[in-house]
Amino acid sequence: MTEEPESENTENAYEFKLDRSSLYQEETFTDLKIGTVKRFIPIRPDGTPDKSRKVLFAGQTNIYTPHGPLPIQNVIQAKDLAQAFKRFSEAMQESMGRLVEEANKMKDQKQSPLIQTPDSRIILP
């Protein structure tokens, strides 16, 4: 007869605890066509602004592929919202460039006819 393993209390298996020293209020701005710019305003645990930290900006858009939409996002280096809007395109192009580069690396690895380990002279077909 086999023993069943003791069931653990899965309710407490994961701890979802926010970092109270790194809280942000998020605001979203969109043109309903191309993408969104998000502004992250640093706040204290009581909800008041934390002026000792910088406001952050991020952009997001979607590229439509035969397999469905592919989200593209990136941090936007900006001092204010107007500058974030101006730099949105540049940030998305940078993110897209990285995505294409990673896809090309994956494609090259997949097409490589030989696999050679660095510590061995054995070449596998």
C-alpha positions in Angstrom: 0.0 0.0 0.0 1.4 3.4 -0.9 1.2 6.4 1.3 -0.3 9.6 -0.1 1.9 12.6 0.4 0.8 15.1 3.0 -1.1 17.9 1.3 0.5 21.3 2.0 -1.6 24.3 2.8 -1.4 25.8 -0.7 -3.3 28.9 0.5 0.0 30.3 1.9 2.3 28.8 -0.7 2.9 32.2 -2.4 3.4 35.5 -0.7 2.1 38.5 -2.7 3.5 41.5 -0.8 3.8 44.9 -2.3 7.0 46.9 -1.8 5.6 49.8 0.1 8.8 51.8 -0.5 8.3 51.6 -4.3 4.7 52.6 -4.9 3.5 54.5 -8.0 0.2 56.0 -9.1 -0.3 55.1 -12.8 -2.0 57.4 -15.3 -2.7 56.3 -18.9 -2.8 58.6 -21.9 -3.9 57.3 -25.4 -4.8 58.5 -28.8 -7.0 55.4 -29.3 -5.1 54.6 -32.5 -1.4 54.0 -32.2 -0.6 53.5 -28.5 -0.4 54.6 -24.9 1.9 56.6 -22.7 1.8 55.8 -19.0 3.0 58.1 -16.3 4.1 56.6 -13.0 4.0 59.1 -10.2 5.9 58.0 -7.1 3.8 58.0 -3.9 4.2 57.2 -0.3 2.1 54.4 1.4 -0.5 57.0 2.4 -1.0 58.1 -1.2 0.8 61.4 -1.0 3.3 62.3 -3.7 7.0 61.2 -3.0 9.0 64.1 -4.5 12.3 62.4 -3.6 11.8 60.0 -6.6 11.5 60.7 -10.3 8.3 60.4 -12.3 8.6 57.5 -14.9 7.1 57.1 -18.3 6.5 54.0 -20.4 5.0 53.6 -23.9 3.1 50.7 -25.4 1.8 49.8 -28.8 0.8 46.7 -30.7 2.1 45.3 -33.9 -0.4 43.1 -35.8 1.0 39.8 -37.0 -0.7 36.8 -38.7 -0.7 35.2 -35.2 -2.5 38.2 -33.6 -1.3 41.4 -31.9 2.2 41.6 -30.5 2.5 44.1 -27.7 5.6 46.4 -27.8 6.6 48.4 -24.8 9.5 50.4 -23.6 10.6 53.0 -21.0 10.5 56.5 -22.3 13.3 58.8 -21.1 11.5 62.0 -20.4 11.2 64.9 -17.9 7.5 65.6 -18.5 4.5 64.3 -20.3 5.0 66.5 -23.4 8.6 65.2 -23.8 7.3 61.6 -23.4 4.8 62.2 -26.2 7.6 63.5 -28.4 9.9 60.5 -27.6 7.2 57.8 -27.9 8.0 56.9 -31.5 11.8 56.7 -30.8 11.2 54.4 -27.8 8.9 52.1 -29.7 11.4 51.9 -32.6 14.1 51.0 -30.1 12.0 48.3 -28.6 11.0 47.0 -32.1 14.7 46.9 -33.1 15.5 44.7 -30.0 12.6 42.4 -30.8 13.8 41.9 -34.4 17.4 41.3 -33.2 16.2 38.7 -30.8 14.0 37.0 -33.4 16.9 36.9 -35.9 19.1 35.3 -33.2 16.5 32.7 -32.5 16.1 32.1 -36.3 19.9 31.7 -36.7 20.1 29.2 -33.8 17.3 27.2 -35.2 18.8 27.1 -38.7 22.3 26.2 -37.5 23.1 22.8 -38.9 25.8 22.1 -36.4 25.8 22.2 -32.6 29.2 22.4 -31.0 29.8 22.5 -27.3 32.7 24.8 -26.2 34.4 22.1 -24.1 34.2 19.4 -26.8 35.3 18.8 -30.3 32.3 16.6 -31.0 30.1 18.0 -33.7 26.5 16.8 -33.7 24.4 16.9 -36.9 
